[in-house]
């Protein structure tokens, strides 16, 4: 276990020094998110915002499973979009206080009359903290199975290997638009918002980014980009 931890630390440090040597002080690096309309919107919006304050934003391929820890350690410069609760587990990440988009955390379950606290098992995605955050705030006594992606969650659910799955509604609709949700019982657990985070060494950029994003909201830029990606239910 110790050797695995040390190898991860070494990998993070190696990447950190590689990025430091390649990047100039006006380029910030973020990992490529899952390809959804929401992600494309966020990338476009933040690239414009950073350019407005004299910075470039570079999107790189990086393990999504390790991205939060890498950002917290400073290997990455932050996270493009995460829920506000991320700061509790990753204290070096600081939120830009402008909500990028709204979404719902939903529960799909096999049983109509059984509710969240009474379920025996749940499948959640390990790389998205929204479900884990909900479980921590709403205690769950059953088994929690963590998987890598939405497909694995739905496979467990359809095979009756779990009684429920907690998902991000936009990930479900993007990755599995033809999935028959009507075959299951759907419950909206709570509305949530996504925010941009930067590593604490870039804290000075937050007021500038906030002002630019608010300006883009006022002058119609945000709405234009929402329309571009057909995001009509923010």
Buried (B, 14 or more C-beta within 10 A) or exposed (E): EEEEEEEBEEBBEEBBEEBEEEBEEEBBBBBBBBEBBBBBBBBBBBBBBBEBEEBEBBBEEBEBEBBBBBBBBBBBBBBBBBBBBBBEBBEBBBBBBBBBBBBBBBBBBBEEEBEBEEBEBBBBBBBBBBBBBBBEEEEBEBEBBBBEBBEBBBBBBBEEEBBBBBBBBBBBBBBBEEBEEEEBBBBEBEEBBBBBBBBBEBEEBBEBBBBBBEEBBEEEBBEEBBEEBEBEEB
